[in-house]
Amino acid sequence: MTIGIDLRDLEVPEHRPGFFDELRKELAPRRSRRPLLLLAAAAAIVASVLAFTLTRGSEVADAAQVQAAVEHALASTGSISGRIVSGAAGTESSDGYFVLSSTGAFKIVASNGNITQTTVYDPARSTEVYDFDSVYSRTIGLAPGQPDIVPNALLQSGMGSILATLAHVPGGKVENVTYDGRSAWLVPPRSGTPGDQTAITVDRATGIPVRWQTFNGGALVYEWRIEHLRASSTVARITLPAPTHGQKVGVADAGFRHTSLARARTAAGYQPLVPTRLPHGFTLAGISFASSPPRDPATYGNGNPASRDVISLSYRRGLDEIVVTTRRTGADPSAWFDPFWSSPNLADSPSRITFTGGALAGESGNLVLDSAFPHIWIAGPKLVVTIGGTVGRADLLEVANSLHVAG
């Protein structure tokens, strides 16, 4: 299926001459267990576009350079637009045009013949709108980040996965290749999920990852690529559409509301854990609370005990994000598995870690880097705690080891 789109109503200007000298990128839809892989793939591109710093014209690059550039770009602000093609090998089952902003807002418009499908998310309102033919649905009260219900296109989903990939490239070298007639770097395949290997192609002139491929047993099983990419240092103006006459309007509520830490603490009836240290440049973006959020039947730990009294703290650094959540454990801590997956059979194998500081010092937890959203989780006697983000091992541990009880 070929999908086109019209984004002319969005204010996303052409990039300035020389803008691509400062740019970078990231991504990672691995397996089709998250909703709408197209959006996850598109989201993963956002971070790479705005501040890439590899030296233009250099003949050789190594993974450390690429990784540093990716990290630098995630701290930038702006927006990108383009066309994403993705799907299982040979099918290209999902594609479309998108605009993604460093605020977390996005708009995707896809059309097939006379039918147009539009999805828009406004993080300030925690609201996503889906507009398709005669159907108009609005989801309010979305969580600021996983493992709770989030927009179909989680911004930066997969960003951290590429950082984990770059951190473990054998020999630390990348290969000079040609992609789509342009000079590019190929990050050699790295094993991730058992049996799977991932390979990333980065456009050399812009620093944008232009292709992500997953192989199994040497055979290509999944791919996404970018076409017609445009980047801007200006944050795009993305507004929620209103329903048109005759459309059936539906509203769903994911349960989260913006609040203050003091009000969240009172509503939850417990003292949440708050980080005292964050990676450089991160600041608090918002606090949300939900007393009993519904569970998405397809994703995010729906086989776990029901979540109760959830406090979600969102921290941002340009396009980058870290989310810290706490929720009541319930009667049986052993009933919990990784909240970032829909069932224990799908969950990635974690690395067991022991926390060395803060309120969790001496406790054991789970670190998962081979994931579209690298994270730490622990089910304690009273609280389940998660720390997830588009960051690597060191940053996740820095946050986890600094958690303290909010006064």
C-alpha positions, 0 to 999 in steps of 0.5 A, a space after each residue: 500500500 502506498 500512502 501519501 500526505 499533505 502537510 502544507 498547513 504546518 509551519 515547517 520551513 525549509 532548513 537554512 543553508 548549512 543547517 544540516 552541518 549541525 544534526 544527528 539522529 536515532 531510532 528503533 522499532 524492533 518488533 511489532 509489539 508497539 502500536 503503529 510502528 510507522 509513528 514509532 519509527 518517525 518519532 525515532 527520527 526526530 532527535 537525530 535531525 537538529 544538531 549533528 556535530 560530526 565533521 563534514 567530509 571526514 573519511 573515517 568515523 567511529 561509533 563513539 563519534 556517532 554516539 556523541 553526535 546523537 546525544 548532542 542532537 537530542 538536546 536540540 529544539 526544533 522540528 522535522 518532517 518527511 516520509 517514513 516507509 516501514 514494515 516487514 521485509 518486502 511489504 512496506 506495510 506502513 508509510 506516511 508523512 509526519 511532522 514532529 516537534 521537540 515539544 513532543 507534539 506530532 502530526 501524521 497525515 496518510 491517505 490512500 485514494 480518497 481516504 485520509 487518516 490524520 493523527 495529531 498529539 498535543 502534549 500540553 493537553 495530553 490529548 491525541 486526536 484520530 480523524 479518519 473519514 466519518 470517525 473522529 476520536 479523541 483520547 484525553 489524559 494520556 501519560 507523559 511517557 511509558 510504561 502507561 498509555 501514551 500517544 500512538 507515536 511516542 516521541 523518541 521511541 527507540 532513541 535510546 536503543 540506537 545509543 545502546 547499539 552504538 555503544 557496543 559496536 565491535 571494534 568501535 568502527 563504522 563502515 563507509 557505504 553509499 545509500 540512495 546515491 549518497 555517502 553514508 555510514 553503516 553501523 555494523 549489525 549488532 545482536 539484540 533480541 535472541 536471533 535478531 541483529 540490527 543495522 543502522 545506516 546514517 547519512 554522512 552529510 546530515 548525520 541522520 539515520 536513514 535506514 534501520 534494518 532488523 535481520 534474523 538468521 541473516 535474512 532481512 525481517 524488518 526495515 524502515 527508511 526516510 524519504 523527503 526529510 526536512 529539518 528546521 530549528 523552528 518548533 512547528 505549530 501543531 494544533 488539534 483538528 476539530 470534528 467536521 459536520 456529520 462525523 461520529 465523535 468518540 472520547 476515551 480517557 487514559 486517566 492522567 491529569 497534570 498536577 503539582 508534586 504536592 497535589 500528586 502526593 496527597 492524591 496518591 497517599 504516599 511519598 513518591 520518589 524524585 531524582 536529585 540528579 539528572 543528566 546535564 540539561 534535563 529539567 522537569 517538564 511536567 507531573 501527572 497523576 492517575 488514580 486507576 489508569 486503564 490498561 491498553 489491551 495490547 501494550 504496557 504490562 496489561 498482564 500485571 496487577 492493575 496500576 493504582 495511584 500512579 505518579 509520572 514525572 517527565 523530564 526533557 532536554 530538547 528532544 530527549 526525555 526521561 520519565 520516572 513513575 511510581 505506583 502501588 505494588 499491591 499485595 504480591 510484588 512477585 506478581 509483577 513483570 516488566 511494566 514496559 511489555 504486554 506479557 512476560 513472554 515478550 519482555 526482554 531479558 533484563 540485567 540484574 543491578 544493585 542500586 548504590 545510592 538514594 532511597 533504593 540503595 542496596 535493593 536489586 532491580 532490572 536494567 533493560 537496554 535492548 529495548 525501544 525505550 531503555 529502562 529500569 524497573 523494580 517492584 518493591 514491597 510498597 511501590 513499583 518504580 520505573 525509570 525510562 528514557 532516551 538515554 543510556 546505561 550510565 544516565 539511567 543509573 545516575 537517576 535511579 541512584 539519586 531517587 529520594 523520598 519527596 518531602 
